[in-house]
């Protein structure tokens, strides 16, 4: 299947019993990939750049944990397939990870609209993250969600520069109360480059 049409299908899924047997080894194999796709942005925010392999594992996990079987599978495919990059983009789950509930409430209540402030910087050019439009992530009271789903659509020239080791690549947030930048390591850039056709 071409990378520009990559989707998890029912045929990709293992039966729960088989997945349960392979789960630990599969998680161990996936861990180095997930580490490279994880970027901390400031003290509370983490980018998790998704791909076919991370989404396939996530779908298998949901099916195993929730035990919905064949009836649940189409819903999981519909939920997670949109997070698989399609050859000219990067896709990230962005999470504000704050353990203390009161502190989390306070911080998130100050970050309304943050979903519109994330960007990828390729050299000197910023590419705005496009939030998934499935649900509104900022409530009327100004509190944002702790989880956001973003696409970074890239033109061919962006992809060429992304692959050039001399080009600086950053992820960032320009929200007035959460302004941070983080650079991508060469190993992370090489891993994310696999998402491009």
C-alpha positions in Angstrom: 0.0 0.0 0.0 1.5 3.4 -0.9 2.4 5.6 2.1 0.0 8.2 0.9 -2.9 5.7 1.4 -1.7 4.0 4.6 -4.5 2.8 6.8 -4.9 0.0 9.3 -7.4 -2.5 8.0 -9.3 -5.4 9.6 -6.8 -7.7 7.9 -3.9 -6.0 9.8 -5.4 -6.9 13.2 -4.4 -9.9 15.2 -7.0 -11.9 17.2 -6.9 -10.7 20.9 -5.4 -14.0 22.1 -2.5 -13.8 19.6 -1.9 -10.1 20.4 -1.9 -10.8 24.1 0.9 -13.4 23.6 2.9 -11.0 21.4 2.1 -7.8 23.2 5.2 -7.6 25.5 7.7 -8.3 22.7 5.8 -6.0 20.3 5.9 -3.2 22.9 9.6 -3.7 23.4 10.2 -3.5 19.6 8.1 -0.3 19.3 9.7 1.5 22.3 12.8 2.8 20.5 10.6 4.1 17.7 8.2 5.8 20.2 11.1 7.4 22.0 12.4 9.0 18.8 8.9 10.3 18.1 8.4 11.9 21.5 9.4 15.5 21.9 9.0 17.4 25.1 8.0 21.0 24.7 8.4 23.1 27.8 7.6 21.8 31.3 4.2 20.3 30.6 3.6 19.5 26.9 4.7 16.5 24.9 4.4 15.8 21.2 3.9 12.2 20.2 4.4 12.0 16.4 2.2 9.1 15.2 2.7 6.6 12.4 1.2 3.4 11.1 3.0 1.3 13.6 2.1 3.3 16.7 -1.6 3.4 15.6 -1.7 -0.3 14.8 -0.4 -1.1 18.3 -2.9 1.4 19.9 -5.8 -0.1 18.1 -4.8 -3.6 19.2 -4.4 -2.3 22.8 -7.9 -0.8 22.7 -9.5 -4.0 21.4 -7.7 -6.1 24.0 -8.5 -3.9 26.9 -12.1 -3.1 26.1 -12.9 -6.6 24.7 -15.3 -5.3 22.1 -14.2 -7.8 19.5 -15.2 -7.5 15.8 -18.0 -5.1 16.7 -15.6 -2.6 18.2 -12.9 -2.8 15.5 -14.6 -0.4 13.0 -14.9 2.3 15.6 -11.2 2.0 16.6 -10.2 2.1 12.9 -12.3 5.2 12.4 -10.8 6.9 15.5 -7.1 6.1 14.9 -6.6 5.9 11.1 -6.9 9.7 10.7 -3.7 9.9 12.9 -1.6 8.1 10.3 0.4 10.5 8.2 -0.3 10.3 4.5 3.1 11.1 2.9 3.2 14.9 2.9 2.5 15.6 6.6 3.4 14.9 10.1 0.7 14.0 12.6 1.0 14.5 16.4 -0.9 13.8 19.5 0.0 16.7 21.8 -0.6 16.2 25.5 -0.3 18.4 28.5 0.9 16.0 31.2 0.3 17.4 34.7 -0.2 14.8 37.4 -1.6 17.0 40.1 -5.4 17.6 39.3 -5.6 21.1 40.8 -2.4 22.3 39.1 -3.6 20.7 35.8 -7.0 22.6 36.1 -5.2 25.9 36.8 -2.7 25.6 33.9 -5.2 24.3 31.3 -7.7 27.1 32.3 -5.1 29.7 31.1 -4.4 28.0 27.8 -7.6 28.5 25.9 -7.0 28.4 22.1 -3.6 26.8 22.5 -4.5 24.2 19.8 -4.2 27.0 17.2 -0.7 28.0 18.4 1.5 25.0 17.7 3.9 25.0 14.8 6.7 23.1 13.1 9.6 25.3 12.0 11.6 24.1 9.0 14.6 26.4 8.7 13.2 29.9 9.0 9.7 28.9 7.9 6.8 28.1 10.3 4.2 25.6 9.3 1.1 26.0 11.5 -0.4 22.9 13.1 -3.9 22.2 11.9 -6.1 20.9 14.8 -8.4 18.0 14.2 -11.9 19.3 14.0 -13.6 16.4 15.6 -14.5 18.2 18.8 -13.9 21.7 20.2 -10.7 21.5 22.4 -11.3 24.8 24.2 -14.4 25.2 26.3 -16.5 28.4 26.6 -14.9 29.1 30.0 -11.4 29.2 28.3 -10.1 25.9 29.6 -8.3 23.8 27.0 -8.2 20.0 26.7 -5.1 18.1 27.9 -5.0 16.3 24.6 -4.8 17.7 21.0 -4.5 16.1 17.6 -2.5 18.1 15.0 -1.5 17.8 11.4 1.5 19.6 9.9 0.9 19.7 6.1 4.3 20.0 4.3 5.0 21.1 0.7 7.7 19.2 -1.3 10.2 22.0 -0.5 9.6 21.7 3.2 10.2 17.9 3.0 13.4 18.4 1.1 14.6 20.9 3.7 13.4 18.6 6.5 15.7 15.9 5.1 18.7 18.2 4.8 20.8 17.8 7.9 22.0 21.4 7.7 18.4 22.7 8.2 17.3 23.3 11.8 13.9 21.7 12.7 11.9 22.9 15.7 8.5 22.3 17.2 6.9 25.1 19.1 4.0 26.8 20.7 3.3 30.5 20.3 0.6 30.8 22.9 1.1 33.9 25.1 1.1 31.8 28.2 3.0 28.8 26.8 5.7 30.0 24.5 8.3 27.3 23.9 10.6 25.8 21.3 12.2 22.4 21.1 14.7 21.1 18.5 14.5 17.8 16.8 17.6 15.6 17.0 19.1 14.0 13.9 17.8 10.6 15.0 14.3 12.0 15.4 14.4 13.7 12.1 15.5 10.5 10.4 12.7 8.6 12.0 10.0 11.2 11.1 11.3 11.4 7.6 10.0 7.8 7.2 6.5 9.4 7.2 7.1 11.2 3.9 6.4 9.6 0.5 
